[in-house]
Amino acid sequence: MKRLLIFRQTGFCLLVASCISLSGSTLAAQSKTATPREQIGEVLGQPVYRDQLNAESTDKLIHSLQYYFAAVLAEAYLEQHRKRFEPTQLEFEEFAGNEFPESQQFKVSQMPVLETRLREIRKQLKSNHLSAEQRQKLDLDRQKVEETLDSGIGPFLYNMLLCWKMEMDIYRRYGGGRIRVLKLGMEPLEATHRWLKAEEQAGRFKITDPKLKTLLYRYWTVNFQYGFLMQDPQEIRRDFLDPEWQRKARALAPVEAQKP
């Protein structure tokens, strides 16, 4: 899933849409300099460099830090718990509702199959024993699978549903709190802050620049003005933890499927 849609086209699940590509001037500067890159941290064992961050403004820098650290951790969290988060066909249909008729033919069962196939292709492409013809064929297969996964409203809604399940899980496991409401969804505020702290303490990421570390966490506080806050517990339960589409799906599900 592209850096988690992610972090949401909304925030936690699509930060990509907010800001996160290097500016042309930054890329140009990178290509002309021969100085060593300055590492400012690492996440899941991979280095993160200062020249990767978009520092055109404080807001863009904050979003960029989310992309290179929080979103990477969120993708790993999602993959670790993916079996629990996989939506049922009924959940998907109620989530999509009647607003997206083009999604009616979408089958949730196809997504894990395609994603498994994509992982297999990428693994095969790492081999040093492929002929030019074999590599070309695998690369074409990879492009086709990626296009299928990334195109259309069905995969988009499927990924949004996965993100919601992940965020709800973090909310429940890390102490609840307030919810930030964005254009395309919601994200736990204090719960995500606590989760990131736990990830840092576990050594899954580190930021060596104190100012950048402060900015990473600032996003998950009320000091970062983005969207609006939902604080009422009843509203949080009604709109985030147990939204109307989920209540409908639960009511329509066979009795056996509702058992824990």
C-alpha positions as CSV (number, residue, x, y, z in Angstrom):
1,M,0.0,0.0,0.0
2,K,1.6,3.3,-1.0
3,R,3.1,4.7,2.2
4,L,-0.2,3.9,3.6
5,L,-2.5,5.9,1.3
6,I,-1.6,6.8,3.3
7,F,-1.4,7.8,6.3
8,R,-4.6,8.5,4.8
9,Q,-5.1,11.2,2.2
10,T,-6.3,12.6,5.3
11,G,-3.5,12.4,7.7
12,F,-2.5,9.3,9.5
13,C,-3.4,7.2,6.5
14,L,-2.6,9.6,3.5
15,L,0.1,12.0,4.3
16,V,1.4,11.3,0.9
17,A,-1.3,13.7,-0.5
18,S,-0.5,16.4,2.0
19,C,3.0,17.2,0.9
20,I,5.4,14.5,0.7
21,S,7.7,14.8,-2.2
22,L,10.9,16.6,-2.4
23,S,10.7,19.9,-4.2
24,G,12.5,20.3,-7.5
25,S,15.0,22.7,-6.0
26,T,15.8,20.2,-3.3
27,L,16.4,17.4,-5.8
28,A,18.5,19.7,-7.9
29,A,20.6,20.6,-4.9
30,Q,21.1,17.0,-4.1
31,S,22.3,16.1,-7.5
32,K,24.9,18.9,-7.5
33,T,26.5,18.3,-4.1
34,A,29.1,15.8,-3.3
35,T,29.0,16.3,0.4
36,P,28.1,13.2,2.6
37,R,24.4,12.9,3.4
38,E,23.4,13.8,7.0
39,Q,21.6,11.0,8.6
40,I,19.0,12.3,11.1
41,G,17.5,9.0,12.2
42,E,16.4,5.5,11.2
43,V,13.2,3.6,11.1
44,L,13.0,-0.2,11.2
45,G,16.7,-0.4,10.5
46,Q,16.7,1.9,7.5
47,P,18.4,5.3,7.5
48,V,16.6,8.6,7.1
49,Y,18.5,11.6,5.8
50,R,18.0,15.3,6.2
51,D,17.8,15.9,2.4
52,Q,14.8,13.6,2.2
53,L,12.7,16.0,4.2
54,N,10.7,18.8,2.7
55,A,11.7,21.8,4.8
56,E,10.0,24.5,2.7
57,S,7.8,25.3,5.8
58,T,7.3,24.0,9.3
59,D,4.0,22.3,8.3
60,K,5.6,20.5,5.4
61,L,8.5,19.4,7.5
62,I,6.1,18.0,10.1
63,H,4.2,16.1,7.4
64,S,7.4,14.9,5.9
65,L,8.5,13.5,9.2
66,Q,5.2,11.7,9.5
67,Y,5.8,10.2,6.1
68,Y,9.3,8.9,6.7
69,F,8.8,7.7,10.2
70,A,5.2,7.4,11.4
71,A,3.8,6.1,8.1
72,V,6.5,3.5,7.8
73,L,5.8,2.2,11.3
74,A,2.1,2.2,10.6
75,E,2.6,0.1,7.5
76,A,4.5,-2.4,9.5
77,Y,1.9,-2.4,12.2
78,L,-0.8,-3.0,9.6
79,E,1.1,-5.9,8.0
80,Q,1.7,-7.4,11.5
81,H,-2.0,-7.4,12.3
82,R,-3.4,-7.6,8.8
83,K,-5.4,-10.8,9.3
84,R,-7.4,-9.1,12.1
85,F,-7.9,-6.0,9.9
86,E,-9.1,-7.7,6.7
87,P,-12.6,-6.4,5.9
88,T,-15.4,-8.8,5.0
89,Q,-17.3,-8.3,1.8
90,L,-20.3,-7.1,3.8
91,E,-18.3,-4.6,5.7
92,F,-16.9,-3.2,2.4
93,E,-20.3,-2.9,0.8
94,E,-21.8,-1.1,3.8
95,F,-18.7,1.1,4.0
96,A,-18.9,2.0,0.3
97,G,-22.7,2.5,0.5
98,N,-24.6,3.7,-2.5
99,E,-22.3,6.6,-3.2
100,F,-19.9,4.6,-5.3
101,P,-21.8,2.3,-7.7
102,E,-18.6,1.5,-9.6
103,S,-17.4,-0.3,-6.5
104,Q,-20.2,-2.8,-6.5
105,Q,-18.3,-5.4,-8.5
106,F,-15.2,-5.2,-6.3
107,K,-14.4,-8.3,-4.3
108,V,-12.3,-7.9,-1.1
109,S,-10.9,-11.4,-1.6
110,Q,-8.9,-10.3,-4.6
111,M,-6.7,-7.8,-2.7
112,P,-4.7,-10.2,-0.5
113,V,-4.1,-12.4,-3.6
114,L,-2.8,-9.5,-5.6
115,E,-0.6,-8.3,-2.8
116,T,0.8,-11.7,-2.3
117,R,1.5,-11.9,-6.0
118,L,3.2,-8.5,-5.9
119,R,5.5,-9.6,-3.1
120,E,6.5,-12.7,-5.0
121,I,7.3,-10.8,-8.1
122,R,9.4,-8.2,-6.2
123,K,11.3,-11.1,-4.5
124,Q,12.0,-12.7,-7.8
125,L,13.2,-9.5,-9.3
126,K,15.9,-9.3,-6.7
127,S,17.5,-12.5,-8.1
128,N,20.8,-12.1,-10.0
129,H,20.1,-15.1,-12.1
130,L,17.4,-13.7,-14.3
131,S,17.8,-13.4,-18.1
132,A,17.0,-10.0,-19.6
133,E,13.8,-11.5,-21.0
134,Q,12.7,-13.0,-17.7
135,R,13.4,-9.7,-15.9
136,Q,11.4,-7.8,-18.5
137,K,8.4,-10.1,-18.2
138,L,8.5,-10.0,-14.4
139,D,8.7,-6.2,-14.5
140,L,5.6,-6.0,-16.8
141,D,3.8,-8.3,-14.4
142,R,4.7,-6.1,-11.5
143,Q,3.4,-3.0,-13.3
144,K,0.1,-4.7,-14.1
145,V,-0.4,-5.9,-10.5
146,E,0.5,-2.5,-9.1
147,E,-1.9,-0.7,-11.5
148,T,-4.7,-3.1,-10.4
149,L,-4.0,-2.4,-6.7
150,D,-3.7,1.3,-7.2
151,S,-6.5,2.1,-9.6
152,G,-10.3,2.4,-9.2
153,I,-12.5,3.3,-6.3
154,G,-12.7,-0.3,-5.0
155,P,-9.0,-0.6,-3.9
156,F,-9.1,2.9,-2.6
157,L,-12.1,2.2,-0.3
158,Y,-10.6,-1.1,0.7
159,N,-7.4,0.6,1.8
160,M,-9.4,3.3,3.7
161,L,-11.2,0.6,5.5
162,L,-8.0,-1.2,6.4
163,C,-6.6,2.1,7.7
164,W,-9.7,2.7,9.8
165,K,-9.4,-0.7,11.4
166,M,-5.8,-0.1,12.2
167,E,-6.4,3.3,13.7
168,M,-9.3,1.9,15.8
169,D,-7.0,-0.8,17.1
170,I,-4.3,1.7,18.1
171,Y,-7.0,3.8,19.8
172,R,-8.2,0.9,21.9
173,R,-4.7,-0.5,22.7
174,Y,-3.1,2.8,23.5
175,G,-5.5,4.4,25.9
176,G,-8.0,6.2,23.7
177,G,-8.4,10.0,23.9
178,R,-9.4,12.6,21.4
179,I,-10.0,12.1,17.7
180,R,-8.8,14.5,15.0
181,V,-11.4,14.8,12.2
182,L,-10.1,15.3,8.7
183,K,-11.7,15.6,5.3
184,L,-11.4,11.9,4.4
185,G,-11.4,10.3,7.8
186,M,-10.4,10.4,11.4
187,E,-7.2,9.7,13.4
188,P,-6.5,9.1,17.1
189,L,-4.5,11.9,18.6
190,E,-3.2,10.9,22.1
191,A,-3.4,7.2,21.3
192,T,-1.1,7.5,18.3
193,H,1.3,9.7,20.3
194,R,1.5,7.0,23.0
195,W,2.0,4.3,20.3
196,L,4.8,6.2,18.7
197,K,6.5,6.6,22.1
198,A,6.2,2.9,22.6
199,E,7.7,2.3,19.2
200,E,10.6,4.6,20.0
201,Q,11.2,3.0,23.4
202,A,11.3,-0.4,21.7
203,G,14.0,0.8,19.4
204,R,12.0,0.6,16.2
205,F,12.9,4.2,15.3
206,K,15.0,7.0,16.5
207,I,15.6,10.7,15.5
208,T,18.9,12.1,16.5
209,D,18.0,15.8,15.9
210,P,16.1,16.9,19.0
211,K,14.2,19.6,17.0
212,L,13.0,17.2,14.4
213,K,12.0,14.7,17.1
214,T,9.9,17.4,18.7
215,L,8.2,18.2,15.4
216,L,7.4,14.5,14.8
217,Y,5.5,14.3,18.0
218,R,4.0,17.8,17.7
219,Y,1.7,16.5,15.0
220,W,0.0,14.3,17.5
221,T,-0.8,17.1,20.0
222,V,-3.4,19.9,20.0
223,N,-0.5,22.3,19.3
224,F,-0.7,21.3,15.6
225,Q,-3.7,22.9,14.1
226,Y,-5.1,20.4,11.6
227,G,-8.7,19.4,11.1
228,F,-10.9,19.7,14.3
229,L,-11.0,17.7,17.5
230,M,-13.8,15.3,18.5
231,Q,-13.7,15.0,22.3
232,D,-17.2,13.8,23.4
233,P,-17.0,10.0,24.3
234,Q,-20.4,9.4,22.8
235,E,-19.6,11.1,19.5
236,I,-16.3,9.1,19.4
237,R,-18.1,5.8,19.9
238,R,-20.9,6.7,17.4
239,D,-18.7,8.1,14.6
240,F,-15.3,6.5,15.0
241,L,-15.4,3.3,17.0
242,D,-18.8,2.0,15.9
243,P,-19.9,4.1,12.8
244,E,-23.3,3.6,11.2
245,W,-22.0,1.5,8.3
246,Q,-20.4,-1.0,10.8
247,R,-23.7,-1.2,12.8
248,K,-25.5,-2.0,9.5
249,A,-23.0,-4.6,8.5
250,R,-23.2,-6.3,11.9
251,A,-26.9,-6.4,11.8
252,L,-26.9,-8.0,8.4
253,A,-24.1,-10.5,9.2
254,P,-25.1,-14.2,9.9
255,V,-25.2,-15.0,13.6
256,E,-22.2,-17.3,13.4
257,A,-20.1,-14.6,11.8
258,Q,-20.8,-12.2,14.7
259,K,-19.4,-14.6,17.4
260,P,-15.9,-13.6,18.7
